[in-house]
Structures are given as C-alpha cells and as structure tokens.
C-alpha cells in the first residue's frame, strides 16, 4: 500500500522503450507505479499488470484493480502502441499496406488512449486532481513514418485539446507530449550516430521523458497547460531536466518539422511558431 501522500501513476505500454523508461523514472521519483503490457512485463519496483489494450474490459479491470488496491489515481501516461501484423518498419506507402493496419495503429495507438483516459477521468474528476498525458510526436506536424501513424498522433493532440476544454475547472489536466528521437536499447545497439538526420547522442533517453512527466505533475502552472501539446525536449530545457548522464539536454525537433505546437490552435491573438 502507498503512504497517505504517495501519488499513484498508471503507465500503459510499459514493457519496453518509452513506457519502460517513464515507469522507471516515476518509480525513482517516489511514485507508486502501475505498468501495463500484454505479458505483464514492467520495471522492478513497479506493479506489473497484464493488459491487452484491445480489450476494453481488461482495461477497465486494471483501473478497478488500482482503485480497489490503493484508492486513488493521480497520473495516467497513455503510451500503448501495437505494430500491425507482418510489420517490419515504415518502409511501404499506405496503398501498399493492408487496410487492416488501421486496427493496430488507430485501434490501439489511438482508441486505447481514449478508453484509458475515460476510465482515468472517472476516478480523477471526483477527486479533483490528476494528469492525463498521452505520448504523441512531431509526426502530428509533418509526415513521419506513415499516413496512419501521423493520423493517430494528430488525433491524440486534438483529443487532449478537447478533453482539456471539458476538464476545465475540475482540477484534472490533459496534455499531449511531442517526443523526439528516443534512445531505446535497439537504437543504441544499432551503432548509428544519427537517425533521419538527428544525432543519437542528443536524443531523449526514455527516462528523460518520465522525468519531464514527473515535473509536469509537480508544475504549479500545470493548469495553464490544460489541453496543450508539450514538446518534451523544450520543457526539459526550461526546467533543467537532463538525460541519464546528468548533463545532456536533448534537442527539440521543432524547427525540423516547421513550426510550433498544433494545439492549442493559433488565433488572431496568438503568435504562430
């Protein structure tokens, strides 16, 4: 059981990569962390939950498990993602791929985030506190990987924006996060020094993303970010958050994708980035 003041987080898709790093960083920051994956794999010191995010009932059961066990939920990090069957990288154009790719890239990469956000909000709103953060990317701004990848990421940004409008005044905040290139074990093991023109040594450690999310949850100005898209590298630079080496501040990819955050939308009273 957590202590009375220990905050509780749920990180989806935490078996590896970003999810693993986020769960690890939140654990190290003192959170009680629940972590989902299809096989129930998660970092030591977290509570692993075997959840198939294509199964709404299983997702709902995970939230019930948390509430029954600890009675609170302060943070949801939406990170679940699934590759289409036979997927071997974003090498083919949309018309060369089966339409069923939708079921993974949208059904899991988007719909599961909505399902989890609904369940989280039903816990957080009555408590008057909480943060729902969904991992998106610069693929929302320019072409990246594939048509369906970009569609899903843009929809996550719009989802956070509209949820923010409906969560206003509740004490619950929704944001989407634009992550840059991530220094996963797979990327580091490849021997590449740059990927798609971005230097690997200036990319984001998965734990860096977790430290950004932890800082967001503690940010006194968090409510001002409700509905916004947050560039993790830029937020990290503004708040002196570094990679695992304690020195490197990852680079933002903003300029490479031609501008600022998509949400909130620019108006006559805002300056376009």
SERO-4910 file (N, C-alpha, C, O; in steps of 0.05 Angstrom, whole numbers):
BEGIN
 pado doro    nc1    nc2    nc3   cac1   cac2   cac3    cc1    cc2    cc3    oc1    oc2    oc3
  Unk    A     17    -24      0      0      0      0     17     25      0     38     25     13
  Unk    A      9     46    -15     24     71    -14     20     85     13      0     80     27
  Unk    A     38    103     19     33    121     42     10    139     35      3    141     12
  Unk    A     -1    154     55    -24    171     50    -18    192     29    -36    200     14
  Unk    A      7    201     27     13    222      9     28    213    -16     37    229    -33
  Unk    A     31    186    -19     45    176    -43     26    176    -67      4    165    -65
  Unk    A     35    189    -88     18    190   -111     20    165   -128     40    150   -127
  Unk    A     -1    160   -143     -4    135   -158     -6    141   -188    -21    159   -197
  Unk    A     10    127   -204     10    131   -233      5    104   -247     11     83   -236
  Unk    A     -8    106   -270    -11     83   -288      2     90   -314     -4    110   -327
  Unk    A     21     74   -322     35     77   -348     27     54   -366     32     31   -359
  Unk    A     16     59   -389      8     38   -407     30     32   -427     46     50   -433
  Unk    A     31      8   -436     52      0   -456     80      3   -444     97     15   -457
  Unk    A     84     -9   -421    109     -4   -406    128    -27   -407    146    -29   -390
  Unk    A    126    -45   -426    143    -68   -427    171    -62   -438    190    -77   -434
  Unk    A    174    -39   -451    199    -31   -463    198     -2   -472    177     11   -469
  Unk    A    221      8   -482    221     34   -494    212     56   -476    219     58   -453
  Unk    A    196     74   -488    187     98   -473    172     90   -448    177    101   -426
  Unk    A    153     72   -450    137     64   -427    154     54   -404    149     61   -381
  Unk    A    174     37   -411    192     26   -390    207     49   -377    209     50   -352
  Unk    A    217     67   -393    233     89   -382    216    108   -365    225    117   -344
  Unk    A    191    114   -374    174    131   -358    167    118   -331    168    131   -311
  Unk    A    160     92   -332    153     78   -307    177     78   -288    174     81   -264
  Unk    A    201     74   -299    225     74   -283    230    101   -270    236    103   -246
  Unk    A    228    123   -286    232    150   -275    212    157   -254    219    170   -234
  Unk    A    187    150   -258    166    157   -239    171    141   -213    168    152   -191
  Unk    A    178    116   -215    186    100   -192    208    113   -176    207    116   -152
  Unk    A    229    122   -190    252    135   -178    244    161   -165    258    170   -146
  Unk    A    223    174   -175    214    199   -164    195    196   -140    185    215   -129
  Unk    A    191    171   -132    175    165   -109    146    158   -113    130    156    -94
  Unk    A    138    156   -139    110    148   -145    106    118   -141    125    102   -144
  Unk    A     82    111   -134     74     82   -136     64     79   -165     45     91   -173
  Unk    A     77     61   -179     73     59   -208     60     32   -215     71     11   -209
  Unk    A     38     34   -229     26     10   -242     33     12   -271     32     33   -283
  Unk    A     41    -11   -283     50    -11   -311     37    -34   -326     38    -57   -317
  Unk    A     25    -27   -349     12    -48   -364     29    -57   -388     44    -41   -399
  Unk    A     25    -82   -395     36    -93   -420     21   -119   -425      8   -130   -407
  Unk    A     22   -129   -449      7   -153   -456     17   -177   -440      2   -195   -433
  Unk    A     43   -178   -434     54   -200   -419     59   -194   -390     70   -211   -375
  Unk    A     51   -171   -381     55   -164   -353     84   -160   -346     93   -166   -324
  Unk    A     99   -148   -364    128   -142   -360    131   -113   -353    120    -96   -367
  Unk    A    146   -107   -332    149    -80   -323    175    -77   -307    185    -97   -298
  Unk    A    185    -53   -303    209    -49   -287    206    -59   -258    184    -58   -247
  Unk    A    228    -68   -247    227    -75   -219    218    -52   -202    224    -29   -208
  Unk    A    203    -58   -181    194    -37   -163    168    -24   -172    158     -5   -159
  Unk    A    157    -33   -194    131    -24   -203    111    -48   -202    120    -71   -198
  Unk    A     86    -42   -204     65    -63   -204     58    -69   -232     45    -53   -246
  Unk    A     65    -93   -241     60   -101   -269     32   -113   -272     23   -129   -256
  Unk    A     18   -103   -292     -9   -112   -298     -9   -123   -326     -2   -109   -345
  Unk    A    -18   -147   -330    -20   -159   -357    -47   -150   -369    -68   -158   -360
  Unk    A    -45   -132   -388    -69   -120   -401    -66   -119   -431    -46   -109   -441
  Unk    A    -85   -129   -445    -87   -125   -474   -105   -101   -479   -129   -102   -473
  Unk    A    -93    -79   -489   -108    -55   -492   -128    -55   -515   -141    -35   -520
  Unk    A   -129    -78   -529   -151    -82   -548   -176    -92   -535   -197    -93   -548
  Unk    A   -174    -98   -509   -196   -109   -494   -206    -89   -474   -193    -85   -453
  Unk    A   -228    -75   -480   -238    -54   -462   -243    -64   -434   -238    -50   -414
  Unk    A   -254    -88   -432   -260    -99   -405   -235   -103   -389   -234    -99   -365
  Unk    A   -213   -112   -402   -188   -116   -388   -176    -89   -379   -165    -87   -357
  Unk    A   -180    -68   -395   -171    -42   -387   -186    -32   -363   -175    -22   -343
  Unk    A   -213    -35   -364   -230    -26   -342   -222    -42   -316   -222    -30   -294
  Unk    A   -216    -67   -319   -209    -83   -296   -183    -73   -283   -179    -74   -259
  Unk    A   -164    -64   -300   -139    -53   -289   -144    -28   -272   -132    -25   -251
  Unk    A   -161    -11   -281   -168     13   -265   -182      5   -239   -177     17   -218
  Unk    A   -200    -14   -241   -214    -24   -217   -194    -35   -198   -196    -31   -173
  Unk    A   -174    -50   -208   -153    -62   -191   -138    -41   -176   -133    -44   -152
  Unk    A   -132    -19   -189   -117      3   -176   -134     16   -155   -125     20   -132
  Unk    A   -158     23   -162   -176     37   -142   -181     19   -118   -181     28    -95
  Unk    A   -187     -7   -123   -192    -25   -101   -167    -29    -84   -169    -33    -59
  Unk    A   -143    -27    -96   -119    -32    -82   -108     -8    -66   -100    -11    -43
  Unk    A   -110     15    -79    -97     39    -66   -116     63    -64   -109     82    -50
  Unk    A   -139     62    -76   -159     82    -72   -154    109    -86   -168    128    -80
  Unk    A   -135    110   -104   -130    135   -118   -115    131   -144   -103    110   -148
  Unk    A   -117    151   -161   -101    152   -186    -95    181   -192   -114    197   -196
  Unk    A    -69    188   -193    -62    216   -197    -51    222   -225    -50    245   -233
  Unk    A    -43    201   -239    -30    205   -265    -35    181   -283    -31    158   -275
  Unk    A    -43    187   -308    -45    167   -329    -26    175   -351    -27    197   -361
  Unk    A     -7    157   -358     10    162   -381      1    142   -403      6    118   -401
  Unk    A    -12    153   -423    -21    136   -446      2    132   -465     12    151   -478
  Unk    A     11    107   -467     34    101   -484     31     75   -500     49     67   -515
  Unk    A      8     61   -497      4     36   -510      5     39   -540     -5     59   -551
  Unk    A     17     20   -554     20     21   -583     24     -7   -593     35    -24   -578
  Unk    A     16    -13   -617     19    -40   -628     26    -39   -657     14    -23   -672
  Unk    A     44    -56   -665     51    -58   -694     31    -75   -708     20    -94   -697
  Unk    A     25    -68   -734      8    -85   -750     20   -113   -754     45   -115   -754
  Unk    A      4   -133   -759     15   -160   -765     33   -158   -790     26   -146   -810
  Unk    A     56   -171   -788     74   -171   -811     89   -146   -814    103   -142   -834
  Unk    A     87   -128   -795    100   -102   -797    130   -105   -793    139   -118   -774
  Unk    A    146    -92   -811    175    -94   -809    188    -67   -812    210    -65   -822
  Unk    A    173    -47   -804    184    -20   -807    167     -3   -827    153    -15   -843
  Unk    A    169     23   -824    153     40   -841    167     44   -868    177     65   -875
  Unk    A    166     23   -884    181     23   -910    162     24   -934    171     29   -956
  Unk    A    136     18   -930    117     17   -952     98     40   -951     91     50   -929
  Unk    A     88     49   -974     68     70   -975     41     59   -967     36     35   -967
  Unk    A     23     77   -959     -3     69   -949    -18     51   -968    -32     32   -959
  Unk    A    -15     55   -994    -30     39  -1013    -17     12  -1019    -28     -5  -1033
  Unk    A      6      8  -1007     20    -18  -1009     16    -35   -984     24    -58   -983
  Unk    A      2    -24   -965     -3    -38   -940    -32    -46   -938    -49    -33   -950
  Unk    A    -39    -67   -923    -67    -75   -919    -82    -54   -903    -71    -42   -884
  Unk    A   -107    -51   -909   -124    -32   -894   -126    -40   -865   -131    -22   -848
  Unk    A   -122    -65   -859   -124    -74   -831   -102    -63   -813   -104    -66   -789
  Unk    A    -82    -49   -825    -63    -35   -808    -77    -15   -789    -67     -9   -767
  Unk    A   -100     -6   -798   -116     13   -782   -122      1   -754   -121     15   -734
  Unk    A   -127    -25   -753   -136    -38   -728   -114    -35   -707   -121    -33   -683
  Unk    A    -89    -36   -715    -67    -33   -695    -60     -4   -690    -59      6   -668
  Unk    A    -55     11   -712    -44     38   -709    -65     58   -700    -58     78   -687
  Unk    A    -90     53   -706   -111     70   -695   -126     57   -672   -132     69   -652
  Unk    A   -132     31   -676   -147     17   -655   -133     15   -629   -145     18   -607
  Unk    A   -106     11   -629    -90     11   -605    -77     38   -601    -78     49   -579
  Unk    A    -64     48   -621    -48     72   -618    -64     97   -613    -53    117   -604
  Unk    A    -90     96   -617   -108    119   -612   -131    111   -594   -135    122   -572
  Unk    A   -147     91   -602   -171     85   -587   -165     76   -559   -179     84   -540
  Unk    A   -144     61   -555   -138     52   -528   -131     75   -509   -136     74   -485
  Unk    A   -120     97   -521   -114    120   -505   -140    134   -495   -142    143   -472
  Unk    A   -159    135   -513   -185    146   -506   -199    129   -484   -209    140   -465
  Unk    A   -199    103   -488   -212     86   -468   -199     89   -441   -213     91   -421
  Unk    A   -172     90   -440   -159     93   -414   -164    121   -402   -167    123   -378
  Unk    A   -165    141   -419   -170    168   -409   -198    171   -397   -201    184   -377
  Unk    A   -217    158   -409   -244    158   -398   -244    145   -370   -256    156   -352
  Unk    A   -232    122   -368   -231    108   -342   -216    125   -321   -224    126   -298
  Unk    A   -194    138   -330   -179    154   -311   -195    178   -302   -195    185   -278
  Unk    A   -208    192   -321   -223    216   -314   -246    209   -294   -252    226   -277
  Unk    A   -257    186   -296   -279    178   -278   -269    175   -250   -284    176   -231
  Unk    A   -243    171   -247   -231    169   -220   -221    196   -211   -225    205   -188
  Unk    A   -208    211   -229   -195    236   -223   -214    259   -218   -210    274   -199
  Unk    A   -234    262   -234   -252    285   -232   -266    286   -204   -266    307   -192
  Unk    A   -277    264   -194   -289    265   -168   -268    272   -146   -275    284   -126
  Unk    A   -243    264   -150   -222    270   -131   -212    299   -134   -199    309   -116
  Unk    A   -217    311   -156   -209    339   -160   -180    343   -167   -169    364   -163
  Unk    A   -167    322   -177   -138    324   -184   -131    303   -204   -144    282   -206
  Unk    A   -109    308   -219    -99    287   -236    -87    299   -262    -93    321   -270
  Unk    A    -71    282   -275    -59    290   -301    -62    266   -320    -55    243   -313
  Unk    A    -72    271   -344    -73    252   -365    -55    261   -387    -59    281   -400
  Unk    A    -33    246   -391    -13    253   -411    -11    231   -432     -8    208   -426
  Unk    A    -13    239   -457    -12    220   -479     13    225   -497     18    248   -505
  Unk    A     28    204   -502     53    207   -518     46    210   -547     36    191   -560
  Unk    A     52    233   -559     48    238   -587     76    243   -599     96    234   -588
  Unk    A     77    257   -621    103    262   -634    101    284   -655     79    293   -661
  Unk    A    124    292   -665    125    312   -686    112    301   -712    108    316   -731
  Unk    A    105    276   -713     90    265   -735     63    278   -738     49    274   -758
  Unk    A     55    292   -717     30    308   -719     33    333   -735     14    344   -745
  Unk    A     59    342   -738     64    367   -753     72    362   -782     63    377   -800
  Unk    A     88    342   -787     97    335   -814     97    305   -818     93    290   -799
  Unk    A    100    297   -843    100    268   -849    122    254   -834    145    262   -835
  Unk    A    115    233   -820    134    217   -805    124    188   -804    102    183   -795
  Unk    A    140    170   -814    134    141   -814    113    133   -833    119    119   -853
  Unk    A     88    141   -828     66    131   -846     42    149   -843     40    165   -825
  Unk    A     23    145   -861     -2    160   -860    -17    155   -834    -26    173   -821
  Unk    A    -21    129   -828    -36    122   -804    -21    131   -778    -34    139   -759
  Unk    A      5    130   -778     20    140   -755     14    169   -750      7    177   -728
  Unk    A     16    185   -772     10    214   -769    -18    220   -761    -24    237   -745
  Unk    A    -37    205   -773    -65    208   -766    -70    204   -736    -84    219   -722
  Unk    A    -58    182   -726    -62    175   -698    -51    196   -679    -63    202   -659
  Unk    A    -27    206   -685    -14    225   -668    -28    252   -668    -32    264   -647
  Unk    A    -37    261   -692    -52    285   -693    -78    283   -677    -87    302   -664
  Unk    A    -91    260   -679   -116    256   -664   -111    256   -634   -128    266   -619
  Unk    A    -88    247   -625    -82    248   -596    -79    277   -587    -88    284   -565
  Unk    A    -67    294   -604    -65    322   -597    -93    335   -595    -98    350   -576
  Unk    A   -110    330   -614   -137    341   -613   -153    329   -590   -169    343   -577
  Unk    A   -148    304   -584   -162    291   -561   -154    306   -535   -172    312   -519
  Unk    A   -129    311   -531   -120    326   -507   -132    354   -506   -140    363   -485
  Unk    A   -132    367   -529   -143    394   -530   -173    395   -522   -181    411   -506
  Unk    A   -189    377   -534   -217    377   -528   -223    366   -500   -241    376   -486
  Unk    A   -207    346   -491   -211    337   -463   -204    360   -444   -218    364   -424
  Unk    A   -184    376   -451   -177    398   -434   -200    418   -431   -205    429   -409
  Unk    A   -214    422   -453   -237    440   -452   -259    430   -433   -271    445   -418
  Unk    A   -263    404   -434   -284    392   -417   -275    387   -389   -292    382   -371
  Unk    A   -249    386   -384   -238    383   -357   -233    409   -343   -226    409   -319
  Unk    A   -236    431   -356   -231    457   -345   -246    461   -319   -271    457   -318
  Unk    A   -232    469   -298   -245    474   -272   -248    449   -254   -258    452   -232
  Unk    A   -240    426   -264   -243    402   -248   -219    395   -231   -220    379   -213
  Unk    A   -196    408   -237   -171    400   -224   -155    379   -239   -133    372   -230
  Unk    A   -166    369   -261   -153    349   -277   -143    362   -303   -157    379   -315
  Unk    A   -119    355   -311   -107    367   -335   -101    345   -356    -93    323   -349
  Unk    A   -106    352   -381    -99    334   -403    -78    347   -421    -82    371   -428
  Unk    A    -57    333   -428    -37    343   -447    -29    321   -466    -32    298   -460
  Unk    A    -19    329   -489     -4    311   -506     25    319   -506     32    342   -502
  Unk    A     42    299   -511     71    304   -509     84    298   -536     81    276   -547
  Unk    A     98    317   -547    113    312   -571    141    303   -563    158    319   -554
  Unk    A    147    277   -566    173    266   -561    190    268   -586    180    268   -608
  Unk    A    216    270   -581    235    270   -604    245    241   -608    232    222   -600
  Unk    A    268    239   -621    281    214   -625    288    202   -597    298    216   -580
  Unk    A    282    176   -593    285    164   -567    309    144   -568    311    128   -586
  Unk    A    326    146   -548    350    129   -546    342    102   -534    350     95   -511
  Unk    A    327     87   -549    319     60   -539    343     41   -541    363     47   -555
  Unk    A    343     19   -526    365      0   -528    369    -10   -557    392    -15   -565
  Unk    A    348    -12   -572    350    -21   -600    366      0   -616    383     -7   -632
  Unk    A    359     26   -613    374     46   -627    403     48   -618    421     50   -635
  Unk    A    407     47   -592    435     49   -582    451     25   -591    475     27   -596
  Unk    A    439      2   -594    453    -22   -602    458    -24   -632    473    -41   -641
  Unk    A    446     -6   -647    449     -6   -676    476      5   -685    485      0   -707
  Unk    A    489     20   -668    514     32   -675    511     58   -691    531     70   -698
  Unk    A    487     67   -697    482     91   -712    490    115   -695    485    116   -671
  Unk    A    501    135   -708    508    160   -694    487    182   -700    485    201   -686
  Unk    A    471    177   -721    448    195   -726    426    178   -739    431    158   -751
  Unk    A    402    188   -736    379    174   -747    361    195   -759    352    213   -746
  Unk    A    356    192   -785    339    211   -800    349    239   -797    334    258   -797
  Unk    A    376    242   -794    387    269   -792    390    279   -764    400    301   -760
  Unk    A    380    264   -744    381    273   -716    403    258   -702    404    234   -703
  Unk    A    421    272   -688    443    259   -674    433    242   -650    418    252   -634
  Unk    A    442    217   -649    433    199   -628    442    209   -601    427    205   -581
  Unk    A    465    221   -599    475    230   -573    460    254   -562    464    261   -539
  Unk    A    443    266   -578    426    289   -569    397    281   -568    380    298   -563
  Unk    A    391    256   -571    363    246   -570    355    242   -541    371    246   -523
  Unk    A    330    234   -536    319    232   -510    321    204   -499    313    185   -512
  Unk    A    332    201   -475    331    176   -461    302    171   -453    288    190   -446
  Unk    A    292    146   -453    265    141   -444    259    152   -416    237    162   -411
  Unk    A    279    150   -398    275    160   -371    272    191   -371    259    202   -353
  Unk    A    285    204   -390    282    233   -392    253    240   -395    243    259   -383
  Unk    A    239    226   -413    210    231   -417    195    228   -390    177    244   -384
  Unk    A    202    208   -375    189    204   -349    195    226   -329    178    234   -314
  Unk    A    220    237   -330    226    259   -312    211    285   -320    204    301   -303
  Unk    A    207    288   -346    191    310   -356    162    308   -345    150    327   -336
  Unk    A    151    284   -347    123    280   -338    121    284   -308    102    296   -299
  Unk    A    141    275   -293    141    279   -264    142    309   -257    128    318   -239
  Unk    A    158    324   -273    160    352   -268    134    366   -276    125    385   -262
  Unk    A    121    357   -297     95    368   -305     75    364   -282     60    383   -276
  Unk    A     74    340   -271     55    335   -249     59    353   -225     40    358   -210
  Unk    A     84    362   -221     90    379   -199     90    409   -206     94    426   -188
  Unk    A     85    415   -231     87    443   -240     64    460   -229     41    453   -234
  Unk    A     70    481   -214     48    498   -204     31    511   -226      8    518   -222
  Unk    A     43    512   -250     28    524   -273     16    503   -290      8    508   -313
  Unk    A     13    478   -280      2    456   -297    -25    463   -309    -30    457   -332
  Unk    A    -42    475   -294    -69    481   -304    -68    499   -328    -86    497   -345
  Unk    A    -48    515   -331    -45    533   -355    -39    517   -380    -42    526   -402
  Unk    A    -29    492   -376    -23    475   -399    -46    456   -406    -43    440   -425
  Unk    A    -68    458   -393    -91    441   -399    -99    443   -428   -105    465   -438
  Unk    A    -99    420   -442   -106    419   -470    -84    425   -489    -87    424   -513
  Unk    A    -60    430   -478    -37    437   -495    -21    413   -504    -22    392   -492
  Unk    A     -6    417   -526     15    399   -534     41    409   -522     47    433   -525
  Unk    A     57    392   -509     82    400   -496    105    385   -510    104    361   -513
  Unk    A    125    400   -519    149    388   -531    167    380   -508    177    397   -493
  Unk    A    172    354   -504    186    345   -481    214    357   -479    223    364   -458
  Unk    A    229    358   -502    256    369   -501    256    398   -492    274    406   -477
  Unk    A    236    413   -501    236    442   -494    228    445   -465    239    462   -451
  Unk    A    209    430   -456    201    431   -427    225    423   -410    230    435   -389
  Unk    A    239    402   -419    263    394   -404    283    416   -402    295    420   -380
  Unk    A    288    429   -424    308    451   -424    299    474   -406    316    485   -392
  Unk    A    274    480   -406    264    502   -389    265    495   -359    266    513   -343
  Unk    A    265    469   -353    264    461   -325    289    446   -316    289    432   -296
  Unk    A    311    449   -332    337    437   -325    336    407   -321    348    396   -302
  Unk    A    320    393   -338    318    364   -338    337    353   -359    337    362   -381
  Unk    A    353    333   -351    373    322   -368    369    293   -374    352    280   -362
  Unk    A    385    283   -393    386    254   -398    399    240   -375    406    252   -355
  Unk    A    402    214   -378    412    197   -356    441    204   -348    450    197   -326
  Unk    A    455    217   -366    483    225   -359    484    249   -341    506    256   -332
  Unk    A    462    261   -335    461    284   -318    471    310   -330    473    330   -316
  Unk    A    477    309   -356    489    333   -369    473    340   -394    467    364   -398
  Unk    A    467    321   -411    456    326   -438    427    335   -436    410    321   -424
  Unk    A    421    357   -448    393    366   -451    385    360   -480    396    372   -498
  Unk    A    367    342   -485    361    333   -512    351    356   -530    341    376   -520
  Unk    A    356    353   -556    348    373   -575    319    371   -582    307    350   -584
  Unk    A    306    394   -586    279    395   -596    280    392   -627    299    402   -640
  Unk    A    260    379   -638    259    376   -667    239    396   -679    231    393   -702
  Unk    A    232    416   -664    212    435   -673    219    447   -701    202    447   -719
  Unk    A    243    457   -704    250    470   -729    250    451   -753    243    459   -775
  Unk    A    257    426   -748    258    407   -770    230    400   -780    227    391   -803
  Unk    A    210    405   -764    182    400   -772    166    425   -777    142    424   -780
  Unk    A    180    448   -779    168    472   -790    150    488   -772    134    503   -783
  Unk    A    152    486   -746    135    504   -730    128    493   -703    138    473   -694
  Unk    A    111    508   -690    104    503   -662     82    483   -658     73    471   -678
  Unk    A     74    480   -633     53    460   -627     27    464   -643     20    487   -649
  Unk    A     14    442   -649    -11    444   -664    -34    453   -647    -52    466   -656
  Unk    A    -33    445   -621    -54    453   -603    -42    466   -578    -22    456   -568
  Unk    A    -54    488   -569    -79    499   -578    -76    513   -605    -54    523   -611
  Unk    A    -97    513   -622    -94    525   -648    -88    555   -646    -97    569   -628
  Unk    A    -72    565   -666    -65    593   -667    -91    609   -673   -107    601   -689
  Unk    A    -93    632   -661   -115    651   -667   -103    678   -673    -78    681   -674
  Unk    A   -120    697   -678   -110    724   -684    -95    736   -661    -79    755   -664
  Unk    A   -100    725   -636    -87    736   -613    -62    720   -604    -50    726   -583
  Unk    A    -54    700   -621    -30    685   -614    -10    687   -636    -17    693   -659
  Unk    A     15    682   -630     36    683   -649     42    655   -659     47    637   -642
  Unk    A     41    650   -684     47    624   -695     76    618   -693     93    635   -699
  Unk    A     83    593   -683    111    586   -680    124    578   -706    148    572   -707
***
